[in-house]
Amino acid sequence: MTNITFDPSLYTRPPQFTLLGGITLAEALYAASPKEMPPTVKKAAQKMERARLVAQAAWSERQRFLGPNATEEAKRIGIACIRGWAAIRSRLQAYASLPIDEYPKAARAAELAAVLFPEGLEFTQRSYVEQLAATDALLQRIADDKLEKDLSVLCGPEFLTNVQRQLPRYRAMVQSNLARAAESANLAQHLKGLSQIIAEYATKVAATVDSDDEPSYQRAMAALAPIDSYRDASARRSGGASPTPEPTPSPVAPAPVAPAPAPAAG
């Protein structure tokens, strides 16, 4: 009588992994799956391979979408827009500091500074999405109240034109950030699905083990070897002992819409 010691829970609960780690593990499991496995296992292996290919395509598309230096470009655009508004406010404040009895328009400059920037540049400390909404509202108010002429006289025409020209680039940057956040959420779903499918496949493989049949045990261990290898490699990278497997890997968090850096004091 064969005495086989086999703990299926070591495999039905796969190790924690990132999306790329899950893609690699799924590929290795599919390649290691013995040809003589029963149809239920073969079906699960094919399902796992399809999920792997879809997840890999999604990850590749995400990388293509990000492009090089996307974060730095977003910061540069954000800073340019913030500085544009800071420059208008500074010009109004500078004009308002002139003696009103000698320069009557100084009163109008002080009024516009208070009307357009009642909270200073506080809105530039918020997220990019909120900054875009505030910029839209400010430009709309300037247009509705016909303030372009006053701003042109008090600040110079270039200052308002600069902010207006920044808006399309700023809007495109914000939309790009939101799209990246959505893509990150999508990748998290791929990670969750891949983890579930790997667990499903491993469970079906483990179910083929007969405690009185040594060949069934050897065949299953060969099929599940990539899980052991992945877990051992993870333990070596962390510098510790082989970790206790977790039931579900942690999902990838969506990329937040980054807050803009603080403008120069002025």
Secondary structure, DSSP 8 states (H G I E B T S, - for coil): -------THHHHS-----HHHHHHHHHHHHHH--TTS-HHHHHHHHHHHHHHHHHHHHHHHHHHHH-TTHHHHHHHHHHHHHHHHHHHHHHHHHHHTS-TTT-THHHHHHHHHHHH-TTTTGGGGSBHHHHHHHHHHHHHHHHHTT-HHHHHHHH-HHHHHHHHHHHHHHHHHHHHHHHHHHHHHHHHHHHHHHHHHHHHHHHHHHTT--TT-HHHHHHHHHHHHHHHHHHHHHHHHHTSS-----SS----------B-------
